Amino acid sequence: MHALVIEDDPLIAMSIEDILAECGFTSFDVVGSTEQALVAARMRCPDLITADVQLNPGSGIDAVDRICDGPPIPVIFITGSPADVVKRMPHHPLIVKPFTKEVVSRAVRSALATAEKAKVMTETIPVADTVTALGKALIVSSRAPLLLLAEDLTVIGASGSFCSAFGIDPATVNGTKLAALGDGEWDVPQLNSLLRATFDHAASIDAYEMDLKRKGHEPACLVLNAHKLEYGDAEQPRIVLAVTDITSARLAEKLKDELVRRNQILLQELQHRVANSLQIIASVLMQSARRVQSEETRTHLQDAHQRVMSIATLQKQLAMKSADKVELNKYLSDLCASIGASMIDDANRISLSSKVDDTVTNANVSVSLGLIVTELVINALKHAFPGRNQKGQIQVDYSSSDKGWTLTVGDNGNGMAAESDAKPGLGTGIVKALAKQLDATVDVANQDPGTKVTVAHVS
C-alpha cells in the first residue's frame, strides 16, 4: 500500500511514516506544501492520506479537497489546528497533536476498514428502481453518512459511510424502517415527527442536533439535515437525510472551555500574587524611608515607592478587565489620587487634579504614560512649591485625536528660573526614555506662574 504524508515538519513526518509502515504501508510520498501534495497524488494515487492543516506554504485541507475530487481516498488529519478541520471537513478522522502511536494506528485501521466497506457498498447495495439517477448518485458517491428515505421512513438507499459509521449491516439496510436500524437507537420520536413534517412541507430539518445512544458506545452528538426530493407525479417523494458526527468538535469545545476556565483561575491567582508582591515592595520602601536619617536617601526611597505604586495602580486596572485595554480617564485619576494620598500632607495647601478624555489604550502605553505622570508630578511636588506654607495646584491633562495625543503636567509654582542651572535628575531621564518609547517629544516651558511639561505624539 502507498501513503501520502502531507506534513511540513520532517521529524513529525518521519514519525507518521514509521507508524504507517507498521500498519502495512510499503511506500510513501512525504510532502510539505499544497502543490507538492497535488503533484505527488497525480504521479501515484495513494491508498491513504495523512494531512496537517497549516503548511508552509499552503493548507492541507485545500490539498485534500483538490486531491479527493476523484475516487474517494481515506484521509486522516493529524494537526494542531483542529477547528479548521471540524468546520470544513468534519467527516474525516481527526487526530490532534501531540499524538501517540496507538491513536494513529487505530485511526489508520479504521479508515482502511471504512474505505473497504464503502467499496463493497458501491458494488453491493441495490438501489430501489423508483430512485432516479440523482438519488443513486447521492447514495453511491457520497463520502458523508447519507440516507434516502421513503415516505413511510423506510430506507431505500444508504451510503457506505453511514453503514460503517453507525455499525449497520449494508446487506440488510435497504427496506428497513429508520426506527429499526441497529438496536433501535434511531427510533427517536422527535426526529420521526420532523421527518414526517418534512414530507408534508410543514417543517424542515436544518442543522437539527441530537444525541445518538448506541449500546456499547459513547453517546454521539449528531447534526442532521433533511431535504425533500420531488420526482413528479410518477414518483413518490423521497427525503435525503445527511448525518454529521460532531462529537469530536463538541469535545474539543468542552476542552477549550475548561482550558479557558483554568487559565482564568491561574490568571486571577497570578494577579493576586503580583498585587501582594507590589504591596510588599511599596511597604518596605515606605518603612525604609521613615527610618533613614539621610534626607536625600529618604527622598529617593519615596520616589521609588511612588513608582511602584504607579505600576500597582495599572495592575489593579488590568485585573478588573478581561481584555488588555485600559481606560486612561480612570487610570490616571486613580494614579493622581494615589500620589496625592501618599505625598501631599496637606490637601488644602496643594491640590492635584486630572482632566482626561475617554481614550482607551493598551497596557504597554498605559504603563509608560503612568510612569511619565508619576515622575512629572513627583518633580513638581519636590521643586515647584519649596515654601512650607506655599499653596499651589498641579494639573494633569490628556487628550487625543486623529492627529495624535498630548499629555501635559503643569503647576503654578516657582517655575524653572531657580532650577535653570541644575543638572537633569533621574526623573528627567526616565521621562525622556519613556517618551522615546512612545515616539513622543518632550517640551518644558514656563507658563508664568509655574512650569508646564508637554509630552506629544503625532500620528
C-alpha positions in Angstrom: 0.0 0.0 0.0 1.1 3.5 -0.7 0.6 6.5 1.6 0.8 10.3 1.0 2.0 12.1 4.1 1.3 15.9 4.0 3.4 17.3 6.8 6.0 20.2 6.6 7.9 19.2 9.8 10.4 16.5 8.8 10.6 14.9 12.3 6.8 14.6 12.6 6.6 13.2 9.1 9.2 10.6 9.9 7.2 9.5 13.0 4.0 9.2 10.9 5.9 7.3 8.2 7.2 4.8 10.8 3.7 4.2 12.2 2.2 3.7 8.7 5.0 1.2 7.9 3.9 -0.9 10.9 0.3 -0.8 9.6 1.4 -2.4 6.3 2.3 0.5 4.1 5.4 -0.1 1.9 5.8 3.1 0.0 5.4 6.8 0.9 5.4 10.3 -0.6 6.2 12.9 2.1 5.4 16.5 1.0 5.3 19.8 2.8 3.1 22.0 0.7 -0.2 22.0 -1.2 1.4 22.0 -4.6 3.8 19.2 -3.8 0.8 17.1 -2.5 -1.1 17.6 -5.8 1.9 16.6 -7.8 2.6 13.5 -5.7 -1.1 12.4 -5.9 -1.1 12.8 -9.7 2.1 10.8 -10.0 0.7 7.9 -7.8 -2.7 7.7 -6.3 -2.3 7.0 -2.6 -4.3 4.4 -0.7 -4.3 6.7 2.4 -3.6 10.4 3.1 -2.5 11.9 6.4 -2.5 15.7 6.4 -1.5 18.5 8.6 -3.6 21.7 8.2 -1.1 24.6 8.3 1.6 24.1 5.8 4.5 26.3 4.7 3.2 27.2 2.1 -0.4 26.2 1.7 -3.1 24.2 3.5 -3.6 20.5 4.0 -7.3 20.9 3.8 -7.0 22.6 0.4 -4.7 19.8 -0.8 -7.1 17.1 0.3 -10.1 18.9 -1.2 -8.4 19.0 -4.6 -6.9 15.5 -4.5 -10.2 13.9 -3.4 -12.2 15.3 -6.3 -11.9 11.9 -7.9 -12.4 8.5 -6.3 -12.7 8.5 -2.5 -9.4 8.2 -0.7 -9.2 7.6 3.1 -7.9 10.7 4.8 -6.7 11.3 8.4 -6.0 14.8 9.6 -3.1 15.0 12.1 -2.9 18.6 13.2 -2.6 21.1 16.0 -5.3 23.2 14.4 -8.5 21.0 14.7 -11.0 23.9 14.3 -10.5 24.2 10.6 -11.0 20.5 10.0 -14.2 20.5 12.1 -15.5 23.4 10.2 -14.6 22.4 6.6 -14.1 18.6 6.6 -15.9 17.2 9.7 -16.4 13.7 8.1 -12.7 12.8 8.1 -11.0 11.3 11.1 -9.1 13.9 13.2 -6.1 13.4 15.5 -5.0 16.4 17.5 -1.2 16.8 18.1 0.6 15.7 20.1 -0.3 12.2 19.0 0.6 8.7 20.1 1.4 5.6 18.0 -1.6 3.8 19.3 -4.1 6.6 18.3 -2.7 6.9 14.8 -2.6 3.1 14.3 -6.2 2.8 15.4 -7.3 5.6 13.1 -5.4 4.1 10.1 -7.0 0.7 10.6 -10.5 2.2 11.0 -10.0 4.4 7.9 -8.9 1.5 5.8 -11.8 -0.6 7.0 -14.3 2.1 6.3 -12.9 2.5 2.8 -13.2 -1.2 2.2 -16.8 -1.2 3.4 -17.6 1.8 1.2 -16.1 -0.1 -1.8 -18.3 -3.1 -1.1 -21.3 -0.8 -0.7 -20.9 0.8 -4.1 -20.8 -2.7 -5.5 -23.5 -4.5 -3.5 -26.1 -2.0 -2.2 -29.1 -2.3 -4.5 -30.9 1.0 -5.3 -34.6 1.0 -5.5 -36.0 1.1 -9.0 -38.0 4.2 -8.1 -34.9 6.2 -7.3 -33.8 8.4 -10.1 -30.2 8.9 -11.3 -29.9 11.8 -8.9 -30.8 9.7 -5.9 -28.4 6.9 -7.0 -25.6 9.4 -7.4 -26.1 10.8 -4.0 -26.0 7.3 -2.4 -23.1 5.9 -4.3 -20.7 8.8 -4.4 -21.3 10.4 -1.0 -18.4 10.3 1.4 -20.7 11.6 4.1 -23.2 9.5 6.0 -26.4 9.7 4.0 -29.8 8.0 3.9 -32.5 8.1 1.2 -35.9 7.6 2.9 -39.3 6.7 1.5 -42.5 8.5 2.8 -43.1 5.8 5.4 -39.5 6.3 6.6 -38.2 3.1 5.1 -34.6 3.2 4.0 -34.3 2.7 0.2 -30.6 3.7 0.0 -27.7 4.3 2.3 -24.1 5.4 1.7 -21.3 3.1 2.7 -20.0 5.7 5.2 -23.3 5.7 7.0 -23.3 2.0 7.5 -19.7 1.9 8.6 -20.0 4.9 10.9 -23.0 3.5 12.8 -22.5 -0.2 12.6 -25.3 -1.0 10.2 -25.2 -4.2 8.0 -25.1 -2.9 4.4 -26.7 -6.1 3.2 -29.9 -5.6 5.1 -30.2 -1.8 5.3 -32.4 -1.4 2.3 -36.1 -1.9 3.1 -35.6 -1.4 6.9 -37.5 1.2 8.8 -35.4 4.0 10.1 -36.7 3.3 13.7 -35.5 -0.4 13.3 -31.9 0.4 12.3 -29.3 -1.1 14.6 -30.7 -1.8 18.0 -33.4 0.7 17.7 -31.3 3.8 18.5 -32.7 5.7 15.5 -36.2 5.4 16.9 -36.3 9.0 18.2 -39.9 10.3 18.3 -38.9 13.9 17.7 -36.8 13.0 14.7 -39.6 10.9 13.2 -42.0 13.7 13.7 -39.7 16.2 11.9 -39.2 13.8 9.0 -42.9 13.3 8.5 -43.5 17.0 8.7 -40.8 17.5 6.1 -42.7 15.2 3.7 -45.8 17.2 4.3 -43.9 20.5 3.8 -44.9 21.5 7.3 -41.3 21.8 8.6 -37.8 21.2 7.6 -34.7 19.7 9.3 -31.9 22.2 9.1 -28.9 21.6 11.5 -31.1 19.5 13.9 -28.8 18.4 16.7 -29.4 15.1 18.6 -27.6 12.6 20.8 -27.4 9.1 19.4 -27.2 6.5 22.1 -25.9 3.1 21.0 -25.3 0.0 23.1 -21.6 -0.4 23.9 -20.7 3.0 22.5 -20.3 6.5 24.0 -23.2 8.8 23.0 -22.6 10.5 19.7 -23.5 14.1 19.0 -25.1 14.4 15.5 -26.2 17.2 13.3 -29.0 16.2 10.8 -30.1 17.9 7.7 -33.1 16.6 5.6 -34.3 17.8 2.2 -37.3 16.6 0.3 -36.8 15.4 -3.3 -39.6 15.7 -5.8 -39.7 13.4 -8.9 -43.0 14.5 -10.4 -46.4 12.7 -10.5 -45.0 9.3 -11.4 -42.7 9.1 -8.4 -43.1 9.1 -4.7 -41.4 11.8 -2.8 -38.1 11.0 -1.1 -36.0 12.6 1.7 -32.3 12.8 1.7 -31.1 12.7 5.3 -27.5 13.8 5.9 -25.8 13.0 9.2 -22.7 14.8 10.6 -21.0 13.5 13.7 -19.7 16.5 15.7 -18.8 14.5 18.8 -15.1 15.4 18.4 -16.0 19.1 17.9 -18.2 19.2 21.0 -15.4 17.5 23.0 -12.9 20.0 21.6 -15.2 22.9 22.6 -15.6 21.4 26.1 -11.8 21.0 26.5 -11.4 24.6 25.2 -13.9 25.9 27.7 -12.2 24.0 30.5 -8.8 25.3 29.5 -10.1 28.9 29.4 -11.6 28.4 32.8 -8.4 27.0 34.2 -6.4 29.8 32.6 -8.8 32.4 34.2 -8.2 30.9 37.6 -4.4 30.9 37.1 -4.6 34.5 35.9 -6.6 35.6 38.9 -4.0 33.8 41.2 -1.2 35.5 39.3 -2.8 38.9 39.6 -3.3 38.3 43.3 0.3 37.4 43.8 1.5 40.3 41.7 -0.6 42.7 43.7 0.7 41.3 47.0 4.3 41.5 45.8 3.9 45.1 44.7 2.3 46.0 48.1 5.2 44.3 50.0 7.8 46.2 47.9 5.9 49.5 48.4 5.6 48.9 52.2 9.3 48.0 52.5 10.3 51.2 50.7 8.0 53.4 52.8 9.1 51.8 56.0 12.7 52.3 55.0 12.1 56.0 54.1 10.7 56.6 57.5 13.6 55.1 59.3 16.6 56.5 57.4 18.4 59.6 58.8 19.5 61.0 55.4 17.0 63.3 53.8 18.4 62.6 50.4 18.1 58.8 50.9 14.5 59.3 52.2 13.6 61.3 49.1 15.0 58.6 46.8 13.1 55.9 48.7 9.9 57.9 48.5 10.4 58.3 44.7 10.9 54.6 44.3 7.8 53.9 46.4 5.7 56.1 44.2 7.0 54.4 41.0 6.0 51.1 42.4 2.5 52.5 43.3 2.2 53.7 39.7 2.7 50.2 38.4 0.4 48.8 41.2 -2.4 51.2 40.1 -2.1 50.0 36.5 -2.1 46.3 37.6 -5.3 46.9 39.5 -6.9 48.4 36.4 -5.9 45.5 34.2 -7.0 42.9 36.9 -10.6 44.3 36.7 -10.8 43.8 32.9 -10.8 40.7 30.7 -9.0 42.4 27.8 -5.6 44.1 27.7 -7.3 47.6 27.4 -7.1 50.4 29.9 -9.4 53.4 30.3 -6.9 56.3 30.7 -9.5 58.5 32.4 -10.0 56.2 35.4 -6.4 55.0 35.4 -4.8 58.5 35.6 -7.4 59.7 38.0 -6.7 56.8 40.4 -3.0 57.3 39.9 -3.2 61.0 40.8 -5.3 60.2 43.8 -2.7 57.6 44.9 0.2 60.1 44.5 -1.7 62.8 46.4 -2.6 60.5 49.3 1.0 59.4 49.8 2.9 62.6 49.0 0.7 65.6 49.8 0.5 66.1 53.5 -2.0 69.0 53.3 -4.6 68.8 50.6 -5.7 72.3 51.4 -2.3 73.6 50.5 -1.5 71.7 47.3 -4.1 70.2 45.0 -3.6 67.6 42.4 -6.3 67.1 39.7 -6.6 65.5 36.3 -8.6 66.0 33.1 -8.5 63.1 30.7 -10.7 62.2 27.7 -12.3 58.8 27.1 -9.2 57.3 25.4 -8.8 53.5 25.8 -5.3 52.2 25.1 -3.2 49.0 25.7 -1.3 48.1 28.8 2.2 48.9 27.4 1.2 52.5 26.5 -0.6 52.9 29.9 2.5 51.8 31.8 4.6 54.4 30.0 2.1 57.2 30.4 1.6 56.4 34.1 5.3 56.4 34.8 5.6 59.8 33.0 2.8 61.3 35.0 4.3 59.9 38.2 7.8 61.4 37.5 6.4 64.8 36.5 4.1 65.1 39.5 6.8 64.0 41.9 9.1 66.5 40.3 6.5 69.3 40.7 5.9 68.4 44.3 9.6 68.5 45.1 10.6 71.7 43.3 7.6 73.9 42.4 6.5 74.7 45.9 9.6 74.9 48.2 7.9 77.1 50.8 6.4 75.2 53.7 3.2 77.3 53.6 3.2 77.9 49.8 -0.1 77.0 48.2 -0.3 75.6 44.6 -2.0 73.5 42.0 -0.8 70.6 39.8 -2.9 69.8 36.8 -2.6 66.6 34.6 -4.3 66.8 31.2 -4.6 64.2 28.4 -6.4 64.4 25.1 -6.2 62.6 21.8 -7.4 63.0 18.2 -6.8 61.5 14.8 -3.6 63.6 14.6 -2.1 62.2 17.8 -2.2 62.7 21.6 -0.9 65.2 24.1 -0.1 64.7 27.8 0.6 67.8 29.9 1.6 68.2 33.6 1.5 71.8 34.7 1.8 73.7 38.0 1.6 77.3 39.3 4.7 77.1 41.3 8.0 79.0 41.1 8.8 78.0 37.5 12.2 77.0 36.1 14.3 80.0 36.8 15.5 78.8 40.1 16.5 75.5 38.6 17.9 76.7 35.3 21.5 75.7 36.3 20.6 72.4 37.9 21.6 69.2 36.2 18.8 66.9 34.9 18.0 64.2 37.5 16.9 60.6 37.3 13.3 61.6 36.8 14.1 63.7 33.8 16.0 60.8 32.2 13.1 58.4 32.9 10.6 60.8 31.3 12.7 61.2 28.1 13.3 57.5 27.8 9.6 56.7 28.2 8.6 59.4 25.7 11.1 57.9 23.2 9.4 54.5 23.6 6.1 56.2 22.7 7.6 58.0 19.8 6.8 61.3 21.5 8.5 64.6 22.2 9.0 66.4 25.5 8.8 70.1 25.8 9.3 72.1 29.0 8.2 75.7 29.3 7.5 78.5 31.8 3.8 79.3 32.0 4.0 82.3 34.4 3.5 81.2 37.0 4.8 77.7 37.1 6.1 75.2 34.7 4.3 73.1 32.0 5.7 69.9 30.6 4.1 68.6 27.4 4.6 65.1 26.0 3.2 64.9 22.5 2.9 62.2 19.9 2.0 63.0 16.3 0.4 60.2 14.3 
